[in-house]
């Protein structure tokens, strides 16, 4: 591990938990191997919403606890106030989860691993 950090978007976390590595690009798999992995707490909240509406079969806490144990996934602890303030600058989407996730990564000028085309076309430090 190089010591660099990369934030993971919600779908990446869900795919990793489900062992769906084939859905990840070669670049994504390499970034996961080489970097310290973080998520915004918004990823955990979005995962729980997806669980509640039946889009995924496992609750957020179980997913994040499993990935913490298996791959060292960390939850970022930057204050919510700072994240919200950063997210206010993300005007290109109305999705509150995307705004928070991107805003959190942007606070540290960090890369964000995402397959989301809207994020990738608007957040210059997105990786796929």
Backbone bond lengths (Angstrom), bond angles and torsions (degrees), N, CA, C in turn:
res aa  C-N    CA-C-N  psi(-1)  N-CA   C-N-CA  omega(-1)  CA-C   N-CA-C  phi
1 X - - - 1.455 - - 1.523 108.76 -
2 X 1.314 116.66 134.29 1.454 120.65 -175.23 1.518 113.48 -81.89
3 X 1.310 118.13 -17.50 1.447 120.14 -176.61 1.508 112.96 96.97
4 X 1.342 117.89 -13.68 1.458 119.99 173.75 1.515 108.63 -70.08
5 X 1.325 115.93 157.73 1.454 118.17 179.24 1.518 110.10 -118.03
6 X 1.329 114.19 153.05 1.449 121.24 175.68 1.524 107.63 -141.86
7 X 1.321 114.80 136.33 1.459 120.29 175.79 1.521 109.07 -86.05
8 X 1.325 115.85 146.80 1.454 121.73 178.32 1.522 109.50 -108.91
9 X 1.325 116.28 136.26 1.454 121.91 174.86 1.527 109.07 -78.48
10 X 1.307 116.92 164.84 1.466 122.72 -173.65 1.520 112.51 -56.75
11 X 1.325 117.30 -48.43 1.465 118.17 -176.31 1.527 111.63 -63.37
12 X 1.316 118.03 -32.98 1.460 121.20 178.03 1.533 109.34 -64.27
13 X 1.315 116.70 -43.72 1.464 121.50 179.08 1.531 110.23 -61.59
14 X 1.314 117.00 -45.27 1.467 121.02 -179.73 1.530 110.39 -63.74
15 X 1.325 117.20 -42.94 1.468 120.44 179.08 1.522 111.08 -64.76
16 X 1.323 117.86 -41.43 1.461 120.20 178.08 1.524 110.82 -61.90
17 X 1.319 116.85 -44.41 1.461 120.82 179.01 1.528 110.59 -60.42
18 X 1.324 116.20 -41.81 1.460 120.73 -178.41 1.514 114.30 -79.47
19 X 1.335 117.41 -0.45 1.447 120.79 -179.44 1.517 113.23 70.14
20 X 1.326 116.36 22.00 1.464 121.64 -177.47 1.530 110.94 -90.58
21 X 1.303 115.37 58.62 1.464 121.28 -176.55 1.524 111.97 -65.74
22 X 1.316 117.70 -24.40 1.457 121.25 178.01 1.520 113.11 -65.79
23 X 1.318 117.41 -17.22 1.464 120.82 177.13 1.526 112.19 -81.80
24 X 1.326 115.90 -12.13 1.459 120.84 -179.67 1.525 110.02 -89.81
25 X 1.319 115.92 143.58 1.459 119.69 175.00 1.526 109.39 -69.65
26 X 1.307 116.27 164.37 1.466 120.56 175.98 1.528 109.91 -59.74
27 X 1.333 116.05 -41.73 1.468 120.56 177.91 1.524 110.61 -61.13
28 X 1.326 116.81 -42.90 1.467 120.77 179.82 1.524 110.87 -61.09
29 X 1.318 116.92 -45.74 1.462 120.12 179.34 1.533 111.21 -61.73
30 X 1.330 117.07 -40.01 1.462 121.07 178.61 1.542 110.36 -64.78
31 X 1.320 116.65 -44.95 1.473 120.32 -179.75 1.532 111.28 -61.41
32 X 1.326 116.48 -37.52 1.464 120.86 178.61 1.532 110.07 -65.10
33 X 1.305 116.66 -38.44 1.471 121.00 179.61 1.528 112.52 -70.54
34 X 1.332 117.64 -34.02 1.459 121.51 -169.88 1.522 115.78 -94.82
35 X 1.318 117.95 -15.14 1.461 120.11 -169.49 1.520 113.63 -121.75
36 X 1.305 114.14 159.32 1.461 122.62 169.14 1.524 106.13 -71.13
37 X 1.326 117.98 130.22 1.463 122.46 -172.69 1.516 111.13 -103.98
38 X 1.330 114.61 125.05 1.458 120.73 179.40 1.523 110.55 -126.13
39 X 1.315 114.88 156.88 1.463 120.83 169.50 1.516 108.57 -131.72
40 X 1.306 114.35 152.38 1.455 120.80 167.37 1.529 107.30 -75.24
41 X 1.331 119.37 146.06 1.461 119.75 172.43 1.538 112.14 -56.09
42 X 1.333 117.08 -21.32 1.464 120.55 176.66 1.524 111.20 -63.66
43 X 1.317 117.57 -28.97 1.475 120.98 175.86 1.526 109.28 -64.41
44 X 1.312 116.22 -42.94 1.464 120.08 179.13 1.531 110.40 -64.83
45 X 1.326 117.20 -42.24 1.471 120.47 178.91 1.531 110.88 -65.28
46 X 1.336 117.04 -43.76 1.463 119.70 179.16 1.534 110.57 -63.22
47 X 1.315 117.09 -39.53 1.465 120.71 177.52 1.527 111.05 -61.51
48 X 1.312 116.63 -40.09 1.466 120.12 178.58 1.526 110.98 -65.90
49 X 1.334 117.48 -39.93 1.464 120.46 175.09 1.527 110.64 -60.41
50 X 1.337 116.68 -43.84 1.467 120.56 179.02 1.531 111.02 -61.94
51 X 1.312 116.44 -37.24 1.466 121.37 176.28 1.534 110.31 -65.66
52 X 1.313 116.13 -45.97 1.468 120.57 -177.62 1.528 112.70 -62.45
53 X 1.328 117.29 -32.74 1.473 119.63 -179.56 1.532 111.95 -93.91
54 X 1.321 117.19 4.59 1.449 121.47 174.53 1.525 116.10 83.70
55 X 1.329 117.85 11.70 1.471 119.97 179.27 1.525 112.25 -78.95
56 X 1.323 117.24 -25.17 1.461 121.54 171.84 1.525 107.70 -130.91
57 X 1.325 115.99 159.65 1.467 120.25 -171.60 1.523 115.14 -100.08
58 X 1.333 116.71 -0.06 1.464 120.61 -176.02 1.519 109.35 -129.26
59 X 1.323 116.19 139.68 1.450 121.07 178.61 1.523 112.68 -70.13
60 X 1.312 114.97 156.74 1.465 122.29 -173.94 1.524 113.27 -59.01
61 X 1.296 117.42 -44.82 1.480 120.21 -176.36 1.522 110.49 -61.02
62 X 1.328 117.20 -42.06 1.461 120.63 179.37 1.530 110.58 -63.71
63 X 1.325 116.56 -40.44 1.468 121.18 179.52 1.522 110.73 -63.21
64 X 1.333 116.36 -51.85 1.466 119.02 -176.11 1.526 111.93 -68.91
65 X 1.322 117.98 -36.38 1.470 119.74 176.90 1.525 110.75 -63.81
66 X 1.322 117.33 -42.58 1.462 122.08 178.60 1.524 110.54 -61.06
67 X 1.342 117.09 -47.71 1.467 120.33 -177.78 1.531 112.15 -70.98
68 X 1.308 117.28 -29.18 1.471 120.03 174.41 1.521 109.08 -62.47
69 X 1.309 116.28 -45.94 1.462 121.83 -179.30 1.519 112.04 -68.23
70 X 1.323 117.49 -43.37 1.461 122.07 -173.38 1.520 114.72 -80.55
71 X 1.345 117.30 -42.15 1.469 118.98 -173.80 1.529 113.11 -126.43
72 X 1.334 116.85 6.67 1.456 119.78 176.95 1.521 114.18 77.12
73 X 1.325 117.18 22.21 1.471 120.71 178.66 1.525 110.15 -56.69
74 X 1.335 115.37 135.39 1.466 121.03 179.25 1.519 109.99 -120.46
75 X 1.308 115.47 147.71 1.456 121.04 172.82 1.525 107.93 -94.83
76 X 1.320 116.35 127.89 1.457 120.87 179.92 1.524 109.62 -66.93
77 X 1.317 116.04 141.41 1.468 120.65 -176.47 1.529 113.39 -112.04
78 X 1.314 117.50 17.23 1.468 119.93 174.84 1.526 108.11 -58.54
79 X 1.321 116.90 142.84 1.459 120.30 -175.95 1.534 111.83 -60.46
80 X 1.325 114.61 143.50 1.461 120.93 -178.62 1.526 110.81 -59.44
81 X 1.306 117.21 -37.80 1.467 120.63 179.24 1.524 110.91 -59.48
82 X 1.319 116.81 -45.17 1.476 120.29 178.79 1.527 111.41 -64.38
83 X 1.325 116.39 -39.49 1.470 120.56 179.44 1.528 109.94 -64.90
84 X 1.310 117.12 -45.50 1.471 120.61 179.92 1.524 110.31 -62.03
85 X 1.303 117.23 -44.10 1.467 119.80 178.67 1.524 111.26 -60.45
86 X 1.324 117.32 -42.26 1.461 120.89 177.31 1.529 110.57 -65.64
87 X 1.317 116.47 -39.81 1.466 121.82 -178.34 1.524 112.70 -66.03
88 X 1.309 116.55 -24.57 1.470 120.23 178.23 1.519 111.78 -63.47
89 X 1.316 116.96 -23.55 1.468 120.93 178.81 1.532 112.19 -81.71
90 X 1.317 117.00 -9.95 1.463 121.66 -179.56 1.532 107.34 -87.79
91 X 1.315 115.36 86.49 1.468 120.90 -172.87 1.526 113.34 -94.86
92 X 1.323 118.42 -5.89 1.461 122.10 -173.22 1.515 114.11 -85.72
93 X 1.344 117.83 1.86 1.462 121.03 176.10 1.518 109.74 -143.23
94 X 1.310 115.49 152.26 1.462 120.95 174.67 1.532 110.11 -101.32
95 X 1.324 117.75 -1.14 1.458 121.63 -179.49 1.529 108.64 -76.16
96 X 1.336 117.82 113.39 1.466 119.33 -176.34 1.523 113.15 -63.57
97 X 1.319 118.46 -33.64 1.463 119.99 178.60 1.520 110.24 -65.98
98 X 1.329 116.83 -46.99 1.466 119.95 179.20 1.518 111.17 -59.97
99 X 1.316 116.41 -40.99 1.466 119.68 179.61 1.520 111.23 -61.79
100 X 1.330 117.19 -44.71 1.460 120.97 -179.93 1.522 111.80 -67.72
101 X 1.327 116.88 -42.97 1.463 121.01 -178.48 1.528 110.75 -64.25
102 X 1.311 116.65 -45.94 1.466 120.48 178.52 1.526 110.17 -68.65
103 X 1.316 117.30 -43.38 1.463 120.76 179.21 1.520 112.33 -58.46
104 X 1.320 116.38 -38.65 1.463 120.17 179.76 1.528 110.60 -67.85
105 X 1.319 117.43 -45.83 1.472 120.20 178.17 1.530 110.34 -62.49
106 X 1.325 116.29 -40.92 1.464 120.86 -177.12 1.526 112.10 -63.84
107 X 1.314 117.53 -31.82 1.468 120.47 179.45 1.519 111.97 -56.06
108 X 1.316 116.62 -31.91 1.464 120.46 -178.68 1.523 111.53 -109.10
109 X 1.339 115.48 13.36 1.471 120.59 -176.47 1.521 110.56 49.53
110 X 1.324 115.35 43.36 1.455 121.49 -176.12 1.515 112.01 -99.90
111 X 1.312 114.06 157.60 1.451 120.72 174.16 1.520 109.64 -72.50
112 X 1.327 115.32 153.86 1.457 123.01 176.72 1.517 107.30 -128.71
113 X 1.318 116.41 118.96 1.452 121.46 179.14 1.522 108.76 -84.18
114 X 1.334 115.90 113.08 1.457 120.44 -175.57 1.518 111.33 -150.88
115 X 1.311 114.78 146.00 1.461 121.47 173.26 1.527 110.30 -97.38
116 X 1.309 117.97 -2.75 1.466 123.44 -177.44 1.531 109.55 -70.32
117 X 1.324 116.03 115.92 1.469 120.35 -176.52 1.522 113.02 -65.62
118 X 1.318 118.01 -33.30 1.468 120.71 178.93 1.521 109.69 -65.69
119 X 1.318 116.16 -46.49 1.464 119.32 178.05 1.526 109.75 -62.82
120 X 1.320 116.67 -46.39 1.468 119.90 -177.28 1.523 112.17 -61.64
121 X 1.311 117.87 -32.45 1.466 119.13 -179.40 1.526 112.45 -82.90
122 X 1.329 117.74 -10.44 1.466 120.50 -177.48 1.526 115.45 -118.48
123 X 1.305 117.86 -23.40 1.471 120.95 179.18 1.516 107.93 -108.36
124 X 1.313 115.16 108.57 1.472 120.52 -170.67 1.531 113.36 -63.52
125 X 1.308 118.16 -19.06 1.462 119.90 -178.82 1.538 112.27 -99.41
126 X 1.325 116.05 16.86 1.451 118.50 175.59 1.530 109.06 -77.05
127 X 1.323 115.11 150.20 1.454 122.40 -176.90 1.525 108.02 -131.61
128 X 1.303 115.28 139.01 1.464 120.21 169.56 1.503 109.66 -149.00
